[in-house]
Amino acid sequence: MHPELGEFDVIYSDAPWSYAEVPYFKKSLAVQYQYPTLKTPELMSLDVNSLAAKNCWCFMWVVSAQLIQGLQVMESWGFKYRTIAFAWAKKTKNGKNAKTYGRCCTMQSVEICLVGKKGAPPRFAENVEQIIEAVRTTHSTKPTEVYGRIEQIVGPDARKVELFARQSQPGWTSIGNDIDGKDIREIIGMKQKEVNNGPIEV
């Protein structure tokens, strides 16, 4: 349990993945020029497990080019990967498929949210749909309807925290520098091993 924040039944994360770790991405197009990012070892060092209840869900948005890293981060936080919770089919305001230049294979129009579990958290709904068709708005902003879908799954009394949040959400604890200007590492802390060994190189 986190000494100040307590423990949560749901952890929802939209981490600022660093494209600098993807060799075929042009640096001029990297997201680290949009906002501060964290490399995989830095994300793995976060003591997210201190926020998790004995039985807890983890919903995590990942970058398609860094799926393996996403699975590594989820495991390091204390969760076992189960499946893809949501697949967001991005749309333009005119209802067409929103497209991002495909630097490796195909044009990118979909983003995925993984789900993992710690222990055996209860599921309150079995009919929540995976596909989300929603308009792409500002950079990296996710569809607001995701909150409602998660709430259907985890139940009305679940304690919920969003990491790297860009805005507050009713019924949720929201942690993110867009809200309070603080580094998430200062709020939830780092695993003791990394603290003892000094800061991780960026």
N, CA and C of each residue as an Amber inpcrd file, in Angstrom:
protein
   606
   0.8450000  -1.2020000   0.0000000   0.0000000   0.0000000   0.0000000
   0.8760000   1.2470000   0.0000000   0.4870000   2.2140000  -0.8190000
   1.2130000   3.4750000  -0.8460000   0.9050000   4.2470000   0.4380000
   1.9270000   4.7710000   1.1270000   1.6860000   5.4100000   2.4280000
   0.7790000   6.6270000   2.3850000   0.7050000   7.3190000   1.2500000
  -0.1220000   8.5230000   1.1550000  -1.3800000   8.3140000   0.3210000
  -1.2610000   7.5760000  -0.7690000  -2.3860000   7.4170000  -1.6920000
  -3.2640000   6.2260000  -1.3610000  -2.7240000   5.2640000  -0.6180000
  -3.4900000   4.0580000  -0.3210000  -3.3670000   3.0330000  -1.4400000
  -4.3790000   2.1890000  -1.5830000  -4.3420000   1.1530000  -2.6100000
  -5.5980000   1.2210000  -3.4720000  -5.4440000   0.7500000  -4.7010000
  -6.5100000   0.8710000  -5.6870000  -6.8550000  -0.4890000  -6.2800000
  -8.0960000  -0.5890000  -6.7450000  -8.5650000  -1.8100000  -7.3940000
  -8.3290000  -1.7820000  -8.9040000  -8.0760000  -0.5750000  -9.4270000
  -7.8690000  -0.3870000 -10.8670000  -6.7420000   0.6080000 -11.0800000
  -5.8090000   0.2380000 -11.9500000  -4.7590000   1.1540000 -12.3730000
  -4.8680000   1.3090000 -13.8920000  -5.0130000   2.5460000 -14.3300000
  -5.1940000   2.8650000 -15.7530000  -4.0320000   3.7520000 -16.1660000
  -3.3200000   3.3600000 -17.2050000  -2.0870000   4.0640000 -17.5740000
  -2.0360000   4.3810000 -19.0630000  -1.6480000   5.6010000 -19.3530000
  -1.3350000   6.0180000 -20.7300000   0.0460000   6.6440000 -20.6860000
   1.0490000   5.7920000 -20.5680000   2.4220000   6.2410000 -20.3240000
   2.9960000   7.0140000 -21.5070000   3.9120000   7.9440000 -21.2450000
   4.5700000   8.7060000 -22.3160000   5.7540000   7.9250000 -22.8790000
   5.4700000   6.9410000 -23.7090000   6.5100000   6.0800000 -24.2750000
   7.5010000   6.8930000 -25.1010000   8.7610000   6.5260000 -25.0240000
   9.8000000   7.2150000 -25.7840000  10.0670000   6.4920000 -27.0970000
   9.8480000   7.1680000 -28.2070000  10.1300000   6.5800000 -29.5150000
  11.6220000   6.5500000 -29.8250000  12.4250000   7.1490000 -28.9540000
  13.8730000   7.1040000 -29.1610000  14.3880000   5.6700000 -29.1060000
  13.6030000   4.7690000 -28.4950000  14.0000000   3.3680000 -28.3960000
  13.5920000   2.5560000 -29.6230000  12.8890000   3.1850000 -30.5610000
  12.4720000   2.5020000 -31.7910000  13.4050000   2.9520000 -32.9110000
  14.3230000   2.1040000 -33.3610000  15.3840000   2.5340000 -34.2650000
  14.9290000   3.0800000 -35.6100000  13.7770000   2.6360000 -36.1290000
  13.3840000   3.0580000 -37.4690000  12.5340000   4.3230000 -37.4650000
  12.2820000   4.9190000 -36.2960000  11.5380000   6.1710000 -36.2550000
  12.4770000   7.3440000 -36.4560000  12.0560000   8.3090000 -37.2720000
  12.8410000   9.5060000 -37.4660000  12.7410000  10.3720000 -36.2150000
  13.8830000  10.8600000 -35.7370000  13.8670000  11.6530000 -34.5180000
  13.0190000  12.9110000 -34.6680000  12.9240000  13.4410000 -35.8860000
  12.1420000  14.6560000 -36.0940000  10.6540000  14.4250000 -35.8860000
  10.2390000  13.1370000 -35.8940000   8.8340000  12.8170000 -35.7300000
   8.5430000  12.2030000 -34.3630000   9.5610000  12.1200000 -33.4980000
   9.4060000  11.4430000 -32.2170000   8.5090000  12.2280000 -31.2700000
   7.7750000  11.4970000 -30.4350000   6.8280000  12.1530000 -29.5420000
   7.5070000  12.9060000 -28.4170000   8.8010000  12.6470000 -28.1800000
   9.4500000  13.3750000 -27.1000000   9.5250000  14.8690000 -27.3900000
   9.2220000  15.2710000 -28.6220000   9.1520000  16.6910000 -28.9450000
   7.7550000  17.2420000 -28.6710000   6.8040000  16.3460000 -28.3640000
   5.4440000  16.7640000 -28.0370000   5.2940000  16.9840000 -26.5340000
   5.9270000  16.1140000 -25.7280000   5.8580000  16.1930000 -24.2760000
   7.0000000  15.3450000 -23.7080000   7.3320000  15.5280000 -22.4200000
   8.4090000  14.7320000 -21.8110000   8.0550000  13.2470000 -21.8200000
   9.0060000  12.4090000 -22.1960000   8.7680000  10.9730000 -22.2670000
   9.6470000  10.2290000 -21.2640000   9.3210000   8.9470000 -21.0730000
  10.1080000   8.0800000 -20.2030000  10.5070000   6.8340000 -20.9810000
  11.7600000   6.4220000 -20.8320000  12.2090000   5.1970000 -21.4660000
  11.7160000   3.9940000 -20.6700000  11.7860000   2.8280000 -21.3040000
  11.2620000   1.6120000 -20.6870000  11.8440000   1.3520000 -19.2970000
  13.1660000   1.4320000 -19.0840000  13.6960000   1.1830000 -17.7340000
  13.1440000   2.1590000 -16.6980000  12.8700000   3.3920000 -17.1040000
  12.3080000   4.3680000 -16.1730000  10.8790000   4.0060000 -15.7980000
  10.0900000   3.5610000 -16.7810000   8.7240000   3.1310000 -16.5000000
   8.7240000   1.8860000 -15.6150000   9.6340000   0.9760000 -15.8640000
   9.7190000  -0.2430000 -15.0730000  10.1330000   0.0540000 -13.6360000
  10.8360000   1.1400000 -13.4340000  11.3300000   1.4770000 -12.0960000
  10.2480000   2.0520000 -11.1910000   9.1250000   2.4820000 -11.7650000
   8.0620000   3.0740000 -10.9540000   7.4560000   2.0340000 -10.0110000
   7.2200000   2.4330000  -8.7790000   6.6750000   1.5090000  -7.7850000
   5.1530000   1.4760000  -7.8680000   4.6510000   1.0920000  -9.0200000
   3.2080000   1.0470000  -9.2510000   2.5540000  -0.0210000  -8.3730000
   3.2820000  -1.0870000  -8.0800000   2.7160000  -2.1570000  -7.2700000
   2.3040000  -1.6650000  -5.8840000   2.9280000  -0.5830000  -5.4070000
   2.5590000  -0.0460000  -4.0930000   1.1630000   0.5650000  -4.1110000
   0.6390000   0.8460000  -5.3050000  -0.7030000   1.4030000  -5.4390000
  -1.7750000   0.3260000  -5.5830000  -1.3520000  -0.9000000  -5.8620000
  -2.2890000  -1.9530000  -6.2360000  -2.7960000  -2.7210000  -5.0310000
  -4.0980000  -2.9530000  -5.0060000  -4.6920000  -3.8220000  -4.0010000
  -4.2730000  -5.2710000  -4.2710000  -4.6130000  -6.1500000  -3.3440000
  -4.2660000  -7.5610000  -3.5010000  -4.8460000  -8.1170000  -4.7910000
  -6.0630000  -7.7090000  -5.1120000  -6.7240000  -8.0940000  -6.3650000
  -6.9580000  -6.8180000  -7.1680000  -6.2850000  -6.7010000  -8.2910000
  -6.2700000  -5.4140000  -8.9910000  -6.2030000  -5.6090000 -10.4990000
  -6.8800000  -4.6930000 -11.2180000  -6.8230000  -4.6310000 -12.6800000
  -5.7770000  -3.6100000 -13.1100000  -5.1660000  -3.8420000 -14.2660000
  -4.2830000  -2.8480000 -14.8780000  -4.6430000  -2.7120000 -16.3500000
  -5.1100000  -1.5380000 -16.7350000  -5.4010000  -1.2280000 -18.1330000
  -4.2980000  -0.3060000 -18.6300000  -3.6130000  -0.6990000 -19.6800000
  -2.4280000   0.0280000 -20.1310000  -2.4280000   0.2510000 -21.6480000
  -2.4530000   1.5240000 -22.0610000  -2.2790000   1.8380000 -23.4750000
  -0.8150000   1.6320000 -23.8530000  -0.5870000   1.0290000 -25.0110000
   0.7770000   0.8030000 -25.4760000   0.9350000   1.3070000 -26.9080000
   2.1500000   1.6140000 -27.2370000   2.4950000   2.0070000 -28.5990000
   2.7220000   0.7280000 -29.4060000   2.1280000   0.6250000 -30.5590000
   2.2090000  -0.6100000 -31.3500000   3.6490000  -1.0460000 -31.5980000
   4.5370000  -0.0770000 -31.8250000   5.9320000  -0.3990000 -32.1090000
   6.6850000  -0.8560000 -30.8650000   6.0500000  -0.7130000 -29.6870000
   6.7160000  -1.0820000 -28.4420000   5.8420000  -2.0140000 -27.6020000
   5.1860000  -2.9260000 -28.2730000   4.3200000  -3.8730000 -27.5840000
   5.1070000  -4.7240000 -26.5870000   6.2680000  -5.1960000 -26.9970000
   7.0870000  -6.0270000 -26.1060000   7.4590000  -5.2400000 -24.8530000
   7.8460000  -3.9760000 -25.0440000   8.1970000  -3.1440000 -23.8950000
   6.9950000  -2.9430000 -22.9740000   5.8120000  -2.8060000 -23.5820000
   4.6110000  -2.6470000 -22.7820000   4.3620000  -3.8510000 -21.8890000
   4.5600000  -5.0360000 -22.4340000   4.3770000  -6.2570000 -21.6500000
   5.4090000  -6.3360000 -20.5310000   6.6280000  -5.8910000 -20.8200000
   7.6800000  -5.8870000 -19.7960000   7.3340000  -4.9360000 -18.6560000
   6.8210000  -3.7660000 -19.0120000   6.4530000  -2.7820000 -17.9950000
   5.3140000  -3.3090000 -17.1420000   4.3020000  -3.8810000 -17.7760000
   3.1650000  -4.4140000 -17.0320000   3.6210000  -5.4740000 -16.0290000
   4.4870000  -6.3680000 -16.4610000   4.9830000  -7.4160000 -15.5680000
   5.7960000  -6.8280000 -14.4270000   6.6130000  -5.8180000 -14.7360000
   7.4430000  -5.2030000 -13.6930000   6.5980000  -4.4910000 -12.6510000
   5.3960000  -4.0810000 -13.0320000   4.4810000  -3.4190000 -12.0900000
   3.7180000  -4.4280000 -11.2300000   3.9040000  -5.7140000 -11.5060000
   3.2790000  -6.7390000 -10.6810000   2.0230000  -7.3560000 -11.2580000
   1.7920000  -7.1860000 -12.5740000   0.5710000  -7.6910000 -13.2080000
   0.9000000  -8.7470000 -14.2580000  -0.0140000  -9.6840000 -14.4290000
   0.1020000 -10.6950000 -15.4770000  -0.8080000 -10.2920000 -16.6370000
  -0.2270000 -10.2190000 -17.8130000  -0.9910000  -9.8490000 -19.0100000
  -2.0580000 -10.8890000 -19.3030000  -3.2590000 -10.4140000 -19.6630000
  -4.3540000 -11.3110000 -19.9880000  -4.7960000 -11.2160000 -21.4430000
  -5.0670000  -9.9960000 -21.9310000  -5.5540000  -9.8650000 -23.3030000
  -5.5330000  -8.3840000 -23.6980000  -6.0550000  -8.1010000 -24.8880000
  -6.2440000  -6.7160000 -25.3180000  -7.6380000  -6.2880000 -24.8750000
  -7.6990000  -5.3100000 -23.9920000  -8.9930000  -4.8500000 -23.4810000
  -9.7350000  -4.0430000 -24.5340000  -9.0260000  -3.0790000 -25.1400000
  -9.6600000  -2.1770000 -26.0950000  -8.7650000  -1.9730000 -27.3140000
  -9.4100000  -1.8280000 -28.4520000  -8.7250000  -1.4450000 -29.6870000
  -9.4500000  -0.2190000 -30.2200000  -8.7400000   0.8960000 -30.2090000
  -9.3380000   2.1640000 -30.6230000  -9.1150000   2.3820000 -32.1160000
 -10.2000000   2.3090000 -32.8810000 -10.1610000   2.6140000 -34.3080000
 -10.3640000   4.1210000 -34.4550000  -9.3000000   4.8190000 -34.7650000
  -9.3290000   6.2770000 -34.7650000 -10.0460000   6.8150000 -36.0050000
 -10.8910000   7.8050000 -35.7760000 -11.6600000   8.4110000 -36.8490000
 -11.3620000   9.9070000 -36.9520000 -11.5510000  10.4390000 -38.1450000
 -11.4890000  11.8850000 -38.3170000 -12.8610000  12.4610000 -37.9860000
 -12.9580000  13.7630000 -37.8990000 -14.2500000  14.3940000 -37.6090000
 -15.2640000  14.1580000 -38.7200000 -14.7750000  13.7340000 -39.9020000
 -15.6630000  13.4180000 -41.0270000 -16.0460000  11.9380000 -41.0770000
 -15.5990000  11.1790000 -40.0620000 -15.9670000   9.7720000 -39.9800000
 -15.0600000   8.8230000 -40.7480000 -13.9870000   9.3390000 -41.3400000
 -13.0460000   8.4850000 -42.0690000 -11.9940000   7.9370000 -41.1100000
 -11.2800000   6.9000000 -41.5680000 -10.2030000   6.3590000 -40.7550000
  -9.0790000   7.3820000 -40.6310000  -8.7090000   7.7080000 -39.3920000
  -7.5620000   8.5950000 -39.1750000  -6.2930000   7.7900000 -39.4150000
  -5.3310000   8.3780000 -40.0960000  -4.1270000   7.6310000 -40.4730000
  -2.8720000   8.3660000 -40.0370000  -1.9170000   7.5650000 -39.5670000
  -0.5930000   8.0690000 -39.2350000   0.3980000   7.3720000 -40.1340000
   1.3720000   8.1040000 -40.6380000   2.3590000   7.5580000 -41.5560000
   2.9650000   6.2730000 -41.0010000   2.9140000   5.1910000 -41.7680000
   3.4570000   3.9070000 -41.3360000   4.9430000   3.8190000 -41.5970000
   5.7400000   3.9640000 -40.5540000   7.1960000   4.0070000 -40.7210000
   7.8210000   2.6250000 -40.8520000   7.0210000   1.5800000 -40.6610000
   7.5670000   0.2360000 -40.7630000   6.8110000  -0.6140000 -41.7760000
   5.4680000  -0.6070000 -41.6890000   4.6960000  -1.5200000 -42.5290000
   3.4500000  -0.8350000 -43.0860000   2.4140000  -0.6990000 -42.2800000
   1.1450000  -0.1540000 -42.7570000   0.8400000   1.1910000 -42.1230000
  -0.1160000   1.9080000 -42.7090000  -0.6070000   3.1430000 -42.1150000
  -1.2710000   2.8200000 -40.7800000  -0.9810000   3.6060000 -39.7730000
  -1.4640000   3.3190000 -38.4240000  -2.7880000   4.0270000 -38.1550000
  -3.8220000   3.2410000 -37.8450000  -5.1400000   3.7970000 -37.5420000
  -5.7240000   3.2580000 -36.2400000  -5.0020000   2.3470000 -35.5950000
  -5.5160000   1.6810000 -34.4040000  -4.5070000   1.7790000 -33.2660000
  -5.0140000   1.9500000 -32.0460000  -4.1810000   1.9240000 -30.8520000
  -4.8150000   0.9420000 -29.8730000  -3.9790000   0.2170000 -29.1240000
  -4.5120000  -0.8370000 -28.2670000  -4.2340000  -0.5720000 -26.7910000
  -5.1370000  -1.0970000 -25.9620000  -5.0280000  -1.0020000 -24.5140000
  -4.9890000  -2.4190000 -23.9600000  -3.8910000  -2.7870000 -23.3370000
  -3.7440000  -4.1130000 -22.7530000  -4.4220000  -4.1560000 -21.3890000
  -4.7300000  -5.3630000 -20.9360000  -5.2480000  -5.5260000 -19.5810000
  -4.4930000  -6.6530000 -18.9000000  -4.1120000  -6.4010000 -17.6540000
  -3.4540000  -7.4090000 -16.8390000  -4.1330000  -7.4810000 -15.4840000
  -3.7970000  -8.5220000 -14.7370000  -4.3940000  -8.7120000 -13.4180000
  -3.3310000  -9.0160000 -12.3790000  -3.6040000  -8.5580000 -11.1730000
  -2.8750000  -8.9930000  -9.9870000  -3.9000000  -9.6780000  -9.1100000
  -3.6480000 -10.9390000  -8.7550000  -4.6380000 -11.6720000  -7.9880000
  -5.8480000 -12.0170000  -8.8370000  -7.0320000 -11.9190000  -8.2490000
  -8.2720000 -12.2770000  -8.9520000  -9.3180000 -11.1950000  -8.7390000
  -9.1720000 -10.0450000  -9.3990000 -10.1720000  -8.9850000  -9.2500000
 -11.4970000  -9.3910000  -9.8830000 -12.6190000  -8.9980000  -9.2900000
 -13.9250000  -9.3890000  -9.8430000 -14.2520000  -8.6450000 -11.1270000
 -15.0340000  -9.2900000 -11.9790000 -15.5430000  -8.6620000 -13.1980000
 -17.0520000  -8.5470000 -13.0810000 -17.5630000  -7.3440000 -13.2530000
 -18.9820000  -7.0800000 -13.0360000 -19.7930000  -7.0790000 -14.3250000
 -19.1270000  -7.0570000 -15.4730000 -19.8490000  -7.0730000 -16.7550000
 -19.0760000  -7.9240000 -17.7460000 -19.8010000  -8.7220000 -18.5000000
 -19.1800000  -9.5970000 -19.5010000 -19.5150000  -9.1760000 -20.9230000
 -20.2020000  -8.0470000 -21.0690000 -20.6480000  -7.6400000 -22.4040000
 -20.0370000  -6.3040000 -22.8480000 -18.9070000  -5.9360000 -22.2450000
 -18.2390000  -4.6880000 -22.6390000 -17.4880000  -4.9270000 -23.9430000
 -17.7340000  -4.0950000 -24.9320000 -17.1360000  -4.3000000 -26.2510000
 -15.6840000  -3.8280000 -26.3040000 -14.9090000  -4.5250000 -27.1080000
 -13.4830000  -4.2330000 -27.2380000 -13.2100000  -3.0720000 -28.1980000
 -13.9120000  -3.0480000 -29.3260000 -13.6760000  -2.0320000 -30.3440000
 -14.2740000  -0.6920000 -29.9280000 -13.4680000   0.3490000 -30.0500000
 -13.9210000   1.7140000 -29.7970000 -13.7000000   2.5190000 -31.0710000
 -14.7550000   3.0570000 -31.6270000 -14.6470000   3.9410000 -32.7810000
 -14.8960000   5.3590000 -32.2840000 -13.8410000   6.1580000 -32.2790000
 -13.9510000   7.5100000 -31.7320000 -13.0220000   8.4430000 -32.4850000
 -13.3760000   9.7040000 -32.5060000 -12.6080000  10.7160000 -33.2300000
 -11.2800000  10.9730000 -32.5330000 -10.2260000  11.0340000 -33.3130000
  -8.9120000  11.4180000 -32.7980000  -8.8940000  12.9250000 -32.6040000
  -8.5190000  13.3740000 -31.4110000  -8.5020000  14.8090000 -31.1230000
  -7.0640000  15.2810000 -30.9610000  -6.7060000  15.8140000 -29.8030000
  -5.3440000  16.2980000 -29.5950000  -4.3860000  15.1300000 -29.4160000
  -3.1090000  15.4090000 -29.5990000  -2.0870000  14.3660000 -29.5880000
  -2.1600000  13.5250000 -28.3210000  -2.2810000  12.2240000 -28.4920000
  -2.2340000  11.2250000 -27.4290000  -3.4760000  11.1790000 -26.5360000
  -4.4500000  12.0530000 -26.7520000  -5.6590000  12.0420000 -25.9350000
  -6.5110000  10.8330000 -26.2940000  -6.9180000  10.0750000 -25.2940000
  -7.6970000   8.8560000 -25.5040000  -9.1900000   9.1370000 -25.3830000
 -10.0390000   8.2880000 -25.9730000 -11.4990000   8.4920000 -25.9010000
 -11.9970000   8.4860000 -24.4620000 -12.8370000   9.4390000 -24.1120000
 -13.3500000   9.5220000 -22.7430000 -14.2600000   8.3440000 -22.4030000
 -14.8370000   7.7040000 -23.4100000 -15.7400000   6.5910000 -23.1270000
 -15.0170000   5.3880000 -22.5270000 -13.6760000   5.3830000 -22.5890000
 -12.9200000   4.2830000 -21.9870000 -13.1840000   4.2120000 -20.4830000
 -13.2990000   5.3830000 -19.8400000 -13.5560000   5.3890000 -18.3990000
 -14.8370000   4.6160000 -18.0820000 -15.8790000   4.8920000 -18.8230000
 -17.1500000   4.2220000 -18.5820000 -17.0720000   2.7280000 -18.8090000
 -16.3430000   2.3190000 -19.8310000 -16.2280000   0.8910000 -20.1110000
 -15.4700000   0.1810000 -18.9920000 -14.4040000   0.8240000 -18.5170000
 -13.6540000   0.2300000 -17.4060000 -14.5350000   0.1310000 -16.1700000
 -15.3090000   1.1770000 -15.8990000 -16.1810000   1.1840000 -14.7250000
 -17.2210000   0.0710000 -14.7940000 -17.6990000  -0.2380000 -15.9910000
 -18.6370000  -1.3540000 -16.1400000 -17.9730000  -2.6680000 -15.7400000
 -16.7120000  -2.8180000 -16.1240000 -15.9870000  -4.0640000 -15.8630000
 -15.6730000  -4.2290000 -14.3790000 -15.2150000  -3.1600000 -13.7390000
 -14.6680000  -3.2790000 -12.3790000 -15.6920000  -3.0490000 -11.2820000
 -16.8590000  -2.5280000 -11.6140000 -17.8920000  -2.3450000 -10.6210000
 -17.9270000  -0.9520000 -10.0120000 -19.0350000  -0.5950000  -9.3810000
 -19.2570000   0.7740000  -8.9110000 -18.4290000   1.1840000  -7.7030000
 -17.9480000   0.2300000  -6.9370000 -17.2470000   0.5660000  -5.6960000
 -15.7240000   0.4860000  -5.8140000 -15.2160000   0.1840000  -6.9950000
 -13.7760000   0.0340000  -7.1680000 -13.0560000   1.3720000  -7.0030000
 -11.9210000   1.3310000  -6.3220000 -11.0580000   2.5200000  -6.2290000
 -10.1800000   2.5550000  -7.4770000 -10.1730000   3.6750000  -8.1770000
  -9.5450000   3.7530000  -9.4880000  -8.5220000   4.8940000  -9.5180000
  -7.3630000   4.6190000 -10.1070000  -6.3390000   5.6510000 -10.2740000
  -5.8690000   5.6540000 -11.7250000  -5.7100000   6.8420000 -12.2830000
  -5.1580000   7.0030000 -13.6280000  -3.7660000   7.6030000 -13.5200000
  -2.7930000   6.9180000 -14.1110000  -1.4230000   7.4080000 -14.1440000
  -1.1820000   8.1550000 -15.4550000  -0.3970000   9.2160000 -15.3870000
  -0.0990000  10.0590000 -16.5480000  -1.3690000  10.7120000 -17.0880000
  -2.2830000  11.0300000 -16.2010000  -3.5540000  11.6390000 -16.5990000
  -3.3280000  13.0460000 -17.1410000  -4.1480000  13.4290000 -18.1040000
  -4.0700000  14.7700000 -18.6800000  -5.1950000  15.6700000 -18.1810000
  -6.1990000  15.0570000 -17.5540000  -7.2820000  15.8220000 -16.9480000
  -7.9200000  14.9720000 -15.8590000  -8.5740000  15.6320000 -14.9200000
  -9.2300000  14.9100000 -13.8350000 -10.5140000  14.2580000 -14.3290000
 -10.8640000  13.1440000 -13.7170000 -12.0620000  12.4150000 -14.0810000
 -12.8590000  12.1190000 -12.8170000 -14.1600000  12.4380000 -12.7790000
 -14.9710000  12.1790000 -11.5820000 -14.9090000  10.7110000 -11.1590000
 -14.6780000  10.4810000  -9.8690000 -14.6300000   9.1250000  -9.3450000
 -13.2680000   8.4680000  -9.4490000 -12.3050000   9.1940000 -10.0200000
 -10.9540000   8.6570000 -10.1970000  -9.9410000   9.5270000  -9.4560000
  -8.8360000   8.9020000  -8.9980000  -7.6560000   9.6470000  -8.5610000
  -6.7880000   9.8430000  -9.8000000  -6.4360000  11.0850000 -10.0900000
  -5.7150000  11.3930000 -11.3280000  -4.3160000  11.8950000 -11.0020000
  -3.3060000  11.2370000 -11.5690000  -1.9100000  11.6010000 -11.3550000
  -1.2760000  11.9120000 -12.6980000  -0.7570000  13.1170000 -12.8600000
  -0.1260000  13.4910000 -14.1220000   0.3930000  14.9090000 -14.0680000
   1.4970000  15.1510000 -14.7580000   2.0810000  16.5000000 -14.6770000
   1.2540000  17.5520000 -15.4080000   0.3190000  17.1220000 -16.2640000
  -0.5950000  18.0870000 -16.8670000  -1.5940000  18.6170000 -15.8360000
  -1.7280000  17.8870000 -14.7190000  -2.6590000  18.2800000 -13.6700000
  -1.9670000  19.0830000 -12.5750000  -0.8180000  18.5710000 -12.1050000
  -0.1510000  19.2260000 -10.9790000   1.2780000  19.6810000 -11.2730000
   1.7790000  19.3940000 -12.4840000   3.1240000  19.8200000 -12.8460000
   4.2420000  19.0250000 -12.1940000   3.9020000  17.9180000 -11.5160000
   4.9100000  17.1430000 -10.7960000   5.3450000  15.9180000 -11.5940000
   6.5690000  15.4900000 -11.3300000   7.0920000  14.2610000 -11.9240000
   6.4460000  13.0770000 -11.2110000   5.9180000  12.1410000 -11.9790000
   5.2230000  10.9930000 -11.3850000   6.1330000  10.2020000 -10.4630000
   7.4510000  10.2440000 -10.7330000   8.3900000   9.5150000  -9.8810000
   8.4510000  10.1050000  -8.4810000   8.1320000  11.3850000  -8.3660000
   8.1090000  12.0280000  -7.0570000   6.8340000  11.7060000  -6.2960000
   5.7740000  11.3500000  -7.0140000   4.4730000  11.1130000  -6.3870000
   4.3350000   9.6700000  -5.9030000   4.5920000   8.7150000  -6.7990000
   4.3990000   7.3180000  -6.3930000   5.7090000   6.6420000  -6.0130000
   6.8440000   7.2640000  -6.3230000   8.1290000   6.7170000  -5.9270000
   8.6580000   5.6670000  -6.8900000   9.8740000   5.2280000  -6.6140000
  10.5390000   4.2170000  -7.4210000  10.7920000   2.9890000  -6.5640000
  10.9660000   1.8740000  -7.2120000  11.2520000   0.6480000  -6.4850000
  12.5310000   0.8160000  -5.6700000  12.5800000   0.1850000  -4.5290000
  13.6950000   0.3900000  -3.6160000  15.0290000   0.0580000  -4.2490000
  15.0660000  -0.9630000  -5.0990000  16.3130000  -1.3560000  -5.7480000
  16.8850000  -0.2210000  -6.5610000  16.0170000   0.4560000  -7.3550000
  16.4940000   1.5520000  -8.1960000  16.8870000   2.7520000  -7.3380000
  16.1600000   2.9820000  -6.2360000  16.5000000   4.1020000  -5.3630000
  17.8600000   3.8990000  -4.7560000  18.1450000   2.6740000  -4.3080000
  19.4230000   2.3970000  -3.6720000  20.5870000   2.4970000  -4.6380000
  20.3260000   2.1790000  -5.9000000  21.3840000   2.1920000  -6.9000000
  21.5540000   3.5320000  -7.5800000  20.7680000   4.5210000  -7.1770000
  20.8600000   5.8390000  -7.7920000  19.9370000   5.9560000  -8.9730000
  19.9040000   7.1190000  -9.5990000  18.9670000   7.3740000 -10.7080000
  19.3000000   6.5600000 -11.9360000  18.2740000   6.2340000 -12.6690000
  18.4600000   5.5140000 -13.9370000  18.8450000   6.5080000 -15.0270000
  19.7520000   6.1030000 -15.8700000  20.1610000   7.0000000 -16.9610000
  19.0240000   7.2150000 -17.9320000  18.8920000   8.4400000 -18.4100000
  17.8620000   8.7850000 -19.3860000  18.4740000   8.7710000 -20.7710000
